Amino acid sequence: MDGIIADGYVLKDIDGKHTRWAVWSPEKLNHDPDWRFERGINSVEILSSLKATYHMTGDQKYQRCYLELLDKHDYKANVLRPRSTDPAWRTHIDDELLALAYPALLLYETDPELKRLYRTSLDAWYRECKMDRSPYFDFTYASLSGKKIDLKPAVRFLQDAPLDLVRWRIDNSMREDLRVVRTPELESLQTDRLPPVSERGIMRWDNNPWLAVQGDGGQTESDGVYWLLPYWMGRYCGHIQPPP
């Protein structure tokens, strides 16, 4: 974190330039048009990192940097639109990254005004991704929002997920009960309805679950984190109970 701050809120590689996506600087996010679609998510990321570092170390310099980004550089406005809803720029990677970033902000922040700000941002994120029926996103939102939401689809996902983790090719584009569409991501062929997980390919939570064709022909095998992460999170947070 000290290196990121010293380098102007970027993560530099060995060539002295920032890595492809590790840019959190106000100059880029607020004033460079090329970074306008990352403005919200990258603002949430750096604020989360600073808040977590301050929580672990108690060093006030991280809190000062955190407040400076919020107040002087108006990251408060940035986090209210955490991700792009434009189908041409929609990416499910952002949904997973936000799920990883929100906990530090909502669990460690004590200022009521900022907690309300982050809660509004969390609501905006979940409003767009809840149709993906991700148990990881469902459990994250339920844990951080305190809302009672319907978690039965999350449980059904965990029950229905196949034990075979080989990434076989699954082609749902020819099914008569599904139509091929260009949403929620413009450049991909997707189905108009999300089939049960047992009728889809093995995926990760940074992938698009709506893809009409999934898998790589059985050339690779998943590590199972797509199932293990939401399962143990659900157990830890009390959303699902251990077997009798």
Residue frames as qw, qx, qy, qz and C-alpha x, y, z in Angstrom:
[[0.000, 0.885, 0.466, 0.000, 0.00, 0.00, 0.00],
 [0.317, -0.757, 0.117, 0.559, 2.87, 2.38, 0.75],
 [0.372, -0.118, 0.612, 0.688, 4.24, 1.75, -2.75],
 [0.180, 0.628, 0.684, 0.325, 0.86, 2.36, -4.37],
 [0.138, -0.926, -0.259, 0.236, 0.45, 5.67, -2.52],
 [0.386, -0.605, 0.311, 0.624, 4.01, 6.76, -3.32],
 [0.306, 0.033, 0.692, 0.653, 3.53, 6.00, -7.01],
 [0.281, 0.114, -0.130, -0.944, 0.39, 8.12, -7.25],
 [0.680, 0.152, 0.501, -0.514, -2.21, 5.40, -6.68],
 [0.797, 0.413, -0.348, -0.268, -1.05, 2.97, -9.33],
 [0.837, -0.333, 0.420, 0.107, 0.67, -0.41, -9.08],
 [0.325, 0.773, -0.474, -0.269, 3.86, -0.26, -11.11],
 [0.990, 0.116, 0.028, 0.077, 5.38, -3.24, -12.88],
 [0.730, -0.353, 0.221, 0.542, 9.11, -3.89, -13.31],
 [0.475, 0.436, 0.339, 0.685, 9.12, -1.63, -16.38],
 [0.152, -0.175, -0.229, 0.945, 8.12, 1.36, -14.24],
 [0.360, -0.155, -0.353, -0.850, 4.66, 1.57, -15.82],
 [0.589, -0.078, 0.502, -0.629, 1.36, 0.71, -14.19],
 [0.257, 0.092, 0.953, 0.133, -0.09, -2.73, -14.83],
 [0.027, -0.327, -0.679, -0.656, -3.04, -2.95, -17.16],
 [0.373, -0.663, -0.534, -0.369, -5.83, -2.40, -14.64],
 [0.573, -0.491, -0.432, 0.494, -4.11, -1.31, -11.41],
 [0.165, 0.311, 0.059, 0.934, -4.92, 2.40, -11.76],
 [0.294, -0.686, -0.645, 0.165, -6.73, 4.20, -8.93],
 [0.315, -0.178, -0.087, 0.928, -5.38, 7.74, -9.29],
 [0.220, 0.727, 0.409, -0.505, -7.73, 10.75, -9.37],
 [0.075, 0.561, -0.417, -0.711, -5.93, 12.07, -12.44],
 [0.060, 0.045, -0.899, -0.432, -6.83, 8.96, -14.43],
 [0.030, 0.440, 0.890, -0.111, -10.23, 8.07, -12.99],
 [0.084, 0.746, 0.429, -0.503, -11.65, 11.59, -12.85],
 [0.141, 0.791, -0.161, -0.573, -9.98, 13.28, -15.82],
 [0.033, -0.329, 0.810, 0.485, -8.87, 10.68, -18.38],
 [0.726, 0.181, -0.082, -0.658, -11.76, 9.62, -20.70],
 [0.573, 0.263, -0.767, -0.119, -10.09, 6.25, -21.28],
 [0.215, 0.007, -0.870, 0.443, -10.73, 5.38, -17.63],
 [0.435, -0.185, 0.083, -0.877, -14.30, 6.62, -17.28],
 [0.809, -0.146, -0.421, -0.383, -15.78, 3.12, -17.27],
 [0.682, -0.075, -0.615, 0.389, -13.45, 2.04, -14.45],
 [0.055, -0.537, 0.229, -0.810, -14.14, 5.18, -12.41],
 [0.707, -0.473, 0.026, -0.525, -16.64, 3.63, -10.04],
 [0.967, -0.150, -0.198, 0.052, -15.17, 0.19, -9.47],
 [0.652, 0.281, -0.341, 0.616, -11.57, 1.38, -9.14],
 [0.187, -0.585, 0.239, -0.752, -12.65, 4.05, -6.65],
 [0.851, -0.408, -0.006, -0.330, -14.35, 1.38, -4.55],
 [0.911, 0.096, -0.286, 0.283, -11.25, -0.82, -4.78],
 [0.417, 0.410, -0.375, 0.719, -8.72, 1.75, -3.56],
 [0.427, -0.547, 0.193, -0.694, -10.99, 2.99, -0.77],
 [0.943, -0.259, -0.116, -0.170, -11.47, -0.61, 0.36],
 [0.802, 0.200, -0.333, 0.454, -7.73, -1.26, 0.30],
 [0.112, 0.510, -0.333, 0.785, -6.95, 1.88, 2.29],
 [0.649, -0.485, 0.093, -0.579, -9.70, 1.14, 4.83],
 [0.970, -0.133, -0.203, 0.031, -8.49, -2.44, 5.29],
 [0.620, 0.327, -0.364, 0.614, -4.87, -1.28, 5.69],
 [0.173, -0.542, 0.276, -0.774, -5.89, 1.31, 8.27],
 [0.838, -0.381, -0.051, -0.387, -7.97, -1.29, 10.11],
 [0.939, -0.011, -0.255, 0.228, -5.01, -3.69, 10.30],
 [0.585, 0.247, -0.277, 0.721, -2.27, -1.17, 11.15],
 [0.319, -0.810, -0.391, 0.299, -4.03, 1.68, 12.95],
 [0.423, -0.163, 0.167, 0.876, -1.70, 4.06, 11.06],
 [0.208, 0.739, 0.352, -0.535, -3.48, 7.38, 10.50],
 [0.010, -0.442, 0.494, 0.749, -1.71, 8.05, 7.19],
 [0.047, 0.195, 0.902, 0.383, -3.96, 5.50, 5.48],
 [0.038, 0.706, 0.656, -0.264, -7.06, 7.12, 6.93],
 [0.003, -0.683, 0.063, 0.727, -5.86, 10.54, 5.75],
 [0.017, -0.188, 0.725, 0.662, -5.34, 9.25, 2.21],
 [0.043, 0.427, 0.901, 0.071, -8.75, 7.58, 2.34],
 [0.038, 0.775, 0.456, -0.435, -10.53, 10.78, 3.38],
 [0.051, -0.541, 0.321, 0.776, -8.58, 12.86, 0.88],
 [0.031, 0.067, 0.837, 0.543, -9.81, 10.68, -1.99],
 [0.003, -0.603, -0.795, 0.072, -13.36, 10.85, -0.70],
 [0.052, -0.840, -0.327, 0.430, -13.52, 14.59, -0.04],
 [0.105, -0.647, 0.324, 0.682, -10.87, 16.37, -2.12],
 [0.033, 0.223, -0.775, -0.590, -11.19, 14.15, -5.20],
 [0.643, 0.113, 0.053, -0.755, -14.90, 13.40, -4.85],
 [0.217, 0.104, -0.961, -0.135, -14.66, 9.62, -4.78],
 [0.345, 0.253, 0.677, -0.599, -17.94, 9.84, -2.89],
 [0.600, 0.492, -0.044, -0.629, -19.63, 10.58, -6.22],
 [0.347, 0.420, -0.786, -0.291, -17.65, 7.87, -7.99],
 [0.058, -0.049, 0.976, -0.203, -18.73, 5.02, -5.72],
 [0.530, 0.316, 0.416, -0.668, -22.42, 5.81, -6.27],
 [0.800, 0.483, -0.156, -0.320, -22.03, 4.37, -9.77],
 [0.613, -0.516, 0.590, 0.102, -19.85, 1.35, -8.98],
 [0.478, -0.037, 0.775, 0.413, -19.95, -0.25, -12.40],
 [0.244, 0.226, -0.414, -0.847, -20.98, 0.45, -15.97],
 [0.591, 0.310, 0.658, -0.349, -24.47, -0.64, -17.02],
 [0.477, 0.621, -0.331, -0.526, -23.71, -0.01, -20.70],
 [0.961, 0.086, 0.258, -0.057, -23.96, -3.42, -22.47],
 [0.668, 0.673, -0.239, 0.208, -20.98, -2.46, -24.63],
 [0.153, 0.625, -0.592, 0.485, -18.82, -2.13, -21.50],
 [0.813, -0.415, 0.156, -0.378, -20.52, -4.62, -19.19],
 [0.517, 0.366, -0.759, 0.152, -18.15, -7.16, -17.68],
 [0.819, -0.477, -0.271, -0.167, -18.80, -9.74, -14.99],
 [0.638, 0.121, -0.416, 0.637, -15.24, -9.31, -13.75],
 [0.073, -0.449, 0.184, -0.872, -16.37, -6.03, -12.19],
 [0.731, -0.463, -0.194, -0.462, -19.15, -7.78, -10.28],
 [0.880, -0.198, -0.347, 0.258, -16.70, -10.16, -8.63],
 [0.440, 0.265, -0.287, 0.808, -14.15, -7.45, -7.87],
 [0.319, -0.510, 0.051, -0.798, -16.84, -5.35, -6.18],
 [0.854, -0.396, -0.276, -0.196, -17.98, -8.34, -4.14],
 [0.779, -0.046, -0.337, 0.527, -14.41, -8.61, -2.87],
 [0.259, 0.335, -0.165, 0.891, -14.08, -4.88, -2.16],
 [0.412, -0.618, -0.216, -0.634, -17.33, -4.04, -0.35],
 [0.752, -0.458, -0.458, 0.124, -16.76, -6.03, 2.88],
 [0.525, -0.091, -0.286, 0.797, -13.89, -3.86, 4.17],
 [0.051, -0.324, -0.092, -0.940, -15.87, -0.67, 3.53],
 [0.586, -0.476, -0.310, -0.578, -19.10, -1.82, 5.15],
 [0.812, -0.368, -0.424, 0.158, -17.57, -3.77, 8.02],
 [0.611, -0.151, -0.246, 0.738, -14.77, -1.39, 9.06],
 [0.039, 0.435, 0.104, 0.894, -16.29, 2.04, 8.38],
 [0.225, -0.438, -0.712, 0.501, -17.79, 3.66, 11.49],
 [0.105, 0.208, 0.006, -0.973, -18.96, 6.99, 10.07],
 [0.467, 0.449, 0.692, -0.318, -22.76, 6.76, 9.57],
 [0.434, 0.736, -0.076, -0.515, -22.72, 9.00, 6.50],
 [0.177, 0.524, -0.768, -0.324, -20.06, 6.93, 4.76],
 [0.299, 0.053, 0.947, -0.107, -21.76, 3.68, 5.69],
 [0.526, 0.603, 0.426, -0.422, -24.94, 4.98, 4.03],
 [0.328, 0.711, -0.420, -0.458, -22.89, 5.93, 0.97],
 [0.016, 0.332, -0.927, -0.170, -21.42, 2.45, 0.69],
 [0.421, 0.276, 0.816, -0.285, -24.76, 0.84, 1.31],
 [0.525, 0.687, 0.093, -0.494, -26.23, 2.82, -1.61],
 [0.252, 0.607, -0.679, -0.327, -23.33, 1.67, -3.76],
 [0.223, -0.097, 0.967, -0.076, -23.83, -1.94, -2.64],
 [0.536, 0.473, 0.561, -0.418, -27.52, -1.73, -3.54],
 [0.476, 0.708, -0.236, -0.465, -26.68, -0.40, -7.01],
 [0.070, 0.440, -0.878, -0.176, -24.23, -3.27, -7.56],
 [0.301, 0.090, 0.932, -0.183, -26.65, -5.97, -6.45],
 [0.546, 0.551, 0.272, -0.569, -29.54, -4.51, -8.42],
 [0.490, 0.632, -0.447, -0.402, -27.59, -5.24, -11.61],
 [0.253, 0.391, -0.884, -0.041, -26.11, -8.64, -10.75],
 [0.529, -0.092, 0.680, -0.499, -28.84, -10.38, -8.76],
 [0.830, 0.351, -0.017, -0.433, -30.34, -11.89, -11.93],
 [0.416, 0.525, -0.742, -0.028, -27.12, -13.91, -12.35],
 [0.905, -0.327, -0.104, -0.251, -28.32, -16.10, -9.46],
 [0.520, 0.430, -0.611, 0.415, -24.86, -16.28, -7.97],
 [0.715, -0.580, -0.381, 0.083, -24.82, -17.71, -4.45],
 [0.574, -0.076, -0.183, 0.794, -21.60, -15.80, -3.86],
 [0.006, -0.337, -0.108, -0.935, -23.23, -12.46, -4.72],
 [0.563, -0.571, -0.423, -0.422, -26.43, -13.37, -2.86],
 [0.737, -0.450, -0.378, 0.334, -24.59, -14.30, 0.35],
 [0.414, 0.066, -0.100, 0.902, -22.35, -11.22, 0.07],
 [0.188, -0.452, -0.205, -0.847, -25.31, -8.89, -0.26],
 [0.673, -0.563, -0.428, -0.217, -27.34, -10.57, 2.48],
 [0.708, -0.298, -0.346, 0.538, -24.38, -10.40, 4.86],
 [0.332, 0.020, -0.056, 0.941, -23.48, -6.76, 4.23],
 [0.227, -0.397, -0.296, -0.839, -26.96, -5.27, 3.77],
 [0.171, 0.032, 0.745, -0.644, -28.71, -7.02, 6.62],
 [0.617, 0.130, -0.141, -0.763, -31.71, -7.47, 4.33],
 [0.604, 0.035, 0.782, -0.153, -33.73, -10.65, 4.32],
 [0.474, 0.447, -0.455, -0.607, -33.58, -11.75, 0.71],
 [0.957, 0.090, 0.104, -0.257, -34.71, -15.00, -0.86],
 [0.113, -0.640, 0.750, 0.123, -31.70, -17.31, -0.59],
 [0.842, 0.101, 0.505, -0.164, -33.46, -20.44, -1.82],
 [0.740, 0.663, -0.115, -0.017, -32.06, -19.99, -5.37],
 [0.074, 0.753, -0.635, 0.156, -28.54, -19.83, -3.87],
 [0.592, -0.276, 0.723, -0.224, -29.11, -23.06, -2.00],
 [0.863, 0.391, 0.277, -0.159, -30.57, -24.72, -5.11],
 [0.471, 0.782, -0.407, 0.003, -27.47, -23.69, -7.06],
 [0.163, -0.584, 0.772, -0.191, -25.20, -25.40, -4.53],
 [0.721, -0.002, 0.642, -0.259, -27.37, -28.52, -4.55],
 [0.791, 0.559, 0.199, -0.149, -27.63, -28.69, -8.36],
 [0.156, 0.821, -0.517, -0.185, -24.00, -27.94, -9.25],
 [0.941, 0.206, -0.268, -0.025, -22.34, -30.95, -10.94],
 [0.739, -0.578, 0.286, 0.196, -19.53, -32.82, -9.20],
 [0.769, 0.258, 0.290, 0.508, -17.65, -33.18, -12.48],
 [0.157, -0.848, 0.024, 0.505, -15.34, -30.14, -12.71],
 [0.481, 0.011, 0.572, 0.664, -14.03, -30.80, -16.22],
 [0.239, 0.559, 0.026, -0.793, -14.85, -27.89, -18.51],
 [0.425, 0.303, 0.797, 0.303, -16.78, -29.82, -21.15],
 [0.086, -0.031, -0.338, -0.937, -18.25, -27.83, -24.01],
 [0.184, 0.526, 0.764, -0.325, -21.90, -27.03, -23.27],
 [0.005, -0.058, -0.429, -0.901, -23.80, -25.55, -26.23],
 [0.191, 0.515, 0.710, -0.441, -27.22, -24.16, -25.34],
 [0.143, 0.374, -0.233, -0.886, -27.52, -22.10, -28.51],
 [0.288, -0.010, -0.783, -0.551, -29.53, -24.79, -30.34],
 [0.044, 0.299, 0.867, -0.396, -32.12, -25.41, -27.61],
 [0.085, -0.512, -0.615, -0.594, -35.71, -24.78, -28.69],
 [0.400, -0.769, -0.490, 0.090, -36.68, -23.48, -25.24],
 [0.401, -0.641, 0.002, 0.655, -34.05, -20.72, -25.31],
 [0.484, 0.853, 0.124, 0.153, -33.38, -17.75, -27.57],
 [0.670, -0.047, -0.005, 0.741, -29.94, -16.39, -28.37],
 [0.015, -0.975, -0.211, -0.065, -29.59, -12.70, -27.44],
 [0.526, 0.475, -0.217, 0.672, -26.94, -9.99, -27.04],
 [0.332, -0.701, 0.230, -0.588, -27.58, -9.13, -23.40],
 [0.240, -0.930, -0.151, 0.233, -26.35, -8.49, -20.77],
 [0.377, -0.550, 0.411, 0.622, -23.02, -8.17, -22.64],
 [0.534, 0.679, -0.054, -0.500, -23.27, -6.77, -26.14],
 [0.300, 0.614, -0.673, -0.284, -20.43, -8.69, -27.79],
 [0.143, -0.170, 0.970, -0.094, -21.34, -12.18, -26.56],
 [0.572, -0.167, -0.596, -0.538, -24.00, -14.66, -27.65],
 [0.144, -0.104, 0.765, -0.618, -26.14, -15.38, -24.60],
 [0.184, -0.411, -0.874, -0.183, -29.42, -17.10, -23.73],
 [0.266, -0.517, -0.135, -0.802, -32.54, -15.14, -22.84],
 [0.779, -0.537, -0.007, -0.325, -33.10, -17.34, -19.79],
 [0.023, -0.615, 0.756, -0.221, -30.55, -18.68, -17.32],
 [0.823, -0.059, -0.533, -0.188, -30.67, -22.49, -17.31],
 [0.795, -0.598, 0.091, -0.037, -30.03, -24.42, -14.08],
 [0.144, -0.782, 0.594, 0.118, -26.34, -24.72, -13.23],
 [0.669, -0.113, 0.730, 0.080, -26.43, -28.46, -14.07],
 [0.665, 0.600, 0.427, 0.124, -27.29, -27.49, -17.67],
 [0.221, 0.957, -0.186, 0.022, -24.44, -25.01, -18.04],
 [0.733, 0.378, -0.402, 0.398, -20.66, -25.19, -18.25],
 [0.660, -0.500, -0.272, 0.490, -18.33, -25.00, -15.26],
 [0.219, 0.832, 0.079, 0.504, -17.56, -21.32, -14.64],
 [0.426, -0.162, -0.409, 0.790, -15.96, -18.77, -12.37],
 [0.038, -0.800, -0.512, 0.310, -17.66, -15.74, -10.83],
 [0.051, -0.610, 0.216, 0.760, -15.75, -13.35, -13.09],
 [0.106, 0.066, 0.811, 0.571, -17.30, -15.10, -16.11],
 [0.482, 0.050, -0.109, -0.868, -20.62, -14.43, -17.82],
 [0.396, 0.048, 0.887, -0.233, -23.10, -17.16, -16.73],
 [0.608, 0.549, 0.275, -0.503, -25.46, -16.25, -19.59],
 [0.101, 0.506, -0.689, -0.510, -23.09, -17.39, -22.38],
 [0.862, 0.222, -0.056, -0.452, -24.84, -19.64, -24.87],
 [0.888, 0.250, -0.349, 0.163, -21.69, -21.73, -25.37],
 [0.409, -0.795, 0.406, -0.190, -19.43, -22.53, -22.42],
 [0.885, -0.254, 0.371, 0.120, -16.45, -24.75, -21.71],
 [0.119, 0.748, -0.557, -0.341, -13.29, -25.62, -23.63],
 [0.788, 0.303, -0.478, -0.243, -14.00, -29.13, -24.84],
 [0.931, -0.363, -0.049, 0.008, -12.72, -30.81, -21.69],
 [0.636, 0.514, -0.327, 0.474, -9.16, -29.51, -21.96],
 [0.087, 0.394, -0.531, 0.745, -9.09, -28.08, -18.42],
 [0.511, -0.479, -0.712, 0.057, -10.59, -28.77, -15.02],
 [0.242, -0.792, 0.010, -0.560, -11.96, -26.27, -12.47],
 [0.263, 0.231, -0.731, 0.586, -10.52, -26.01, -8.97],
 [0.373, -0.518, -0.769, -0.002, -14.06, -25.85, -7.57],
 [0.176, -0.159, -0.350, 0.906, -13.73, -22.41, -5.99],
 [0.302, -0.233, -0.342, -0.858, -16.92, -21.26, -7.75],
 [0.683, -0.433, -0.526, -0.263, -18.77, -23.66, -5.40],
 [0.646, -0.233, -0.519, 0.510, -16.49, -23.75, -2.35],
 [0.150, 0.147, -0.174, 0.962, -16.33, -19.97, -1.87],
 [0.466, -0.357, -0.140, -0.797, -20.11, -19.34, -1.63],
 [0.762, -0.313, -0.561, -0.080, -20.68, -22.57, 0.31],
 [0.592, -0.209, -0.488, 0.607, -18.23, -21.77, 3.11],
 [0.015, -0.195, 0.080, -0.977, -19.22, -18.12, 3.08],
 [0.589, -0.383, -0.362, -0.613, -22.84, -19.17, 3.51],
 [0.753, -0.313, -0.545, 0.193, -21.87, -21.48, 6.35],
 [0.425, -0.013, -0.356, 0.832, -19.71, -18.86, 8.07],
 [0.161, -0.171, 0.009, -0.972, -22.36, -16.13, 7.84],
 [0.290, 0.175, 0.780, -0.526, -25.15, -18.45, 8.94],
 [0.530, 0.292, -0.211, -0.767, -27.13, -18.38, 5.71],
 [0.827, 0.070, -0.498, -0.252, -26.94, -22.16, 5.36],
 [0.665, -0.552, 0.422, -0.275, -26.60, -24.75, 8.06],
 [0.016, 0.430, -0.897, -0.101, -24.26, -27.76, 8.26],
 [0.663, -0.070, -0.642, -0.378, -25.70, -31.15, 7.38],
 [0.736, -0.514, 0.170, -0.407, -27.26, -33.01, 10.33]]
